[in-house]
Amino acid sequence: MFEPVQLRTFLAVAQTLSFTQAARRLELRQSTVSQHVRRLEEVAGCRLFLRDTHGVELTEDGEAMLGFARTILAANERAAGFFAGTRLRGRLRFGVSEDFVLTRLPEILAAFRQEHPEVDLELTVELSGILHRMLDAGQLDLCLAKRSGPDGPGQLVYQDTLVWIGSERLRLDPRRPVPLIVFPAPGITRARALEVLERQGRTWRVVCTSASLSGLVAAARAGLGVMAHARSLVPAGLVRLPPRAAGLPELGGVDFVLLHGAPRGAAQEASAALSRALLAAGDTLHRPLEA
């Protein structure tokens, strides 16, 4: 038998590729996380992770366990709801960063809606900075967004690296200002791009501003300039520019987190259920949709 608590711990490690980060997400001691994974490996009869001083990596069996873990936890959630005799209902205001527009998030939300048809889900797609403000103002119950730094608020879904991306045909002249394609302020990715360029003393100019990821991608595909974006979410038709291409500096890491508001009653239960669904399926958010 695979224990749900061990499967949740396994998913947290698989999605963060860090026992330390998984412990923070689950609010457990790191030794407890290691114990859960070890017991799950004993039951499965195989290694699920390769661990060394450089980091954590899923084995082939670990990759296979991802799908099984999500299925088992989803079935467990349905069974618990059925025998509890209660159906989730109420209004749930959910905000999501533009970064996830072209990912498999719609599939996760569709499954949640099918599972909880009486929940009135209101979706807001915005910049991460705006979502933070809306949550603080009590306009959202839950949001999935970037945070500005590793010590910021939020429940870690997964960590990524920001990279420079653009058209495969794009060629930058290191003697000229960097042509930037950016979200408007207060975009977190925009702020990071400007910060690292100014720290390096590199001049820049904005060639396209759009609050829509689709708009930015269209400009990048047209070869207008470069944009900073999460490495695992590079849209189809764009490529990661080679490290140090035309003198571009490293952008550093970024955390995607769940941020909880202060919902009450039915909204609180719906928020918790959607949080569990997003955390269980978090690794599928690394998979951009095909063009």
C-alpha positions, 0 to 999 in steps of 0.5 A, a space after each residue: 500500500 502506498 501511503 498518501 502522506 508519503 506520496 505527497 512528500 514524494 511529489 514535493 521533493 520531485 517538484 522542488 528537487 530539494 529535500 530542504 525546500 520540500 520540508 519547508 513547503 510541507 512544514 516538516 523536518 528534513 529528516 521526516 521528509 527523508 524518512 517518508 521517501 525512504 519508506 516509499 522506496 522500500 514499498 516500491 522496491 526501487 530508488 526514486 531519487 538519485 542524491 549527491 552533493 550536486 542535487 536531487 534527480 528523479 530516476 526512471 522509476 521516480 518519473 513513473 511514480 509521478 503519474 501514479 502518485 497524482 492518480 492515487 492522491 486524486 482518488 483518495 481526495 474523491 473518496 474522502 469527499 464522497 464518504 464525508 457526505 459533503 460537496 464543496 461549494 461557494 465562490 473562490 477567487 483564484 489569481 494566476 500569473 501570466 506565466 501559466 497561460 500557455 501551460 497545462 494549468 487549464 487542464 488542472 482547473 478543468 479537472 477541479 471544476 469537474 470534481 467540484 461543480 458547485 464551486 463558483 471559480 472566478 479566475 483572474 490572470 495578471 502580473 505577479 506583482 498585481 496579484 500580490 497587491 490584490 491578495 493583500 487587498 482582500 480581492 483574491 482568496 488564492 493565487 499562483 504567482 512568482 515571488 520577488 525573492 526566496 525569503 518572500 511569502 508563499 508556499 513553494 510549488 517549484 523553483 526555476 531559473 530565469 533565462 533570456 529567450 528570443 527568436 532563433 534568428 535574432 542576433 544582438 549587437 553588444 555595442 548597442 542597447 539590449 532590445 527588451 520585450 517586457 511586461 509592464 511594471 510591476 512585473 517581477 520578471 521585468 524588474 529582474 531584467 532591468 536590475 541585472 542589466 543596470 548592475 552590469 552597466 549594460 544599456 537597454 531600450 524597451 521595444 515592446 510592452 504588453 500585459 499579455 504573454 501572447 503579445 510578448 511571445 508574438 513580438 519575440 517571434 518577430 525578432 524584435 528583441 529579447 525577453 526574460 522568462 522561466 527556463 521550463 516554460 519557454 514558449 514554442 517558436 522561441 529558444 534560450 539564448 546561449 549563456 553570455 550571448 552578446 554580453 547578457 548577464 545571468 538572471 538568477 532563480 525564481 520561485 513559483 508559489 501559492 499565496 493564500 488570502 483569508 477566505 472564510 467558510 466554504 471559500 476556505 475549504 474550496 481554496 484548500 482543495 484547489 491548493 492540494 490539486 495544484 501541488 499534486 499536479 505541480 510538475 505538469 506546469 513545467 510542460 508548455 503547450 505545443 504551438 
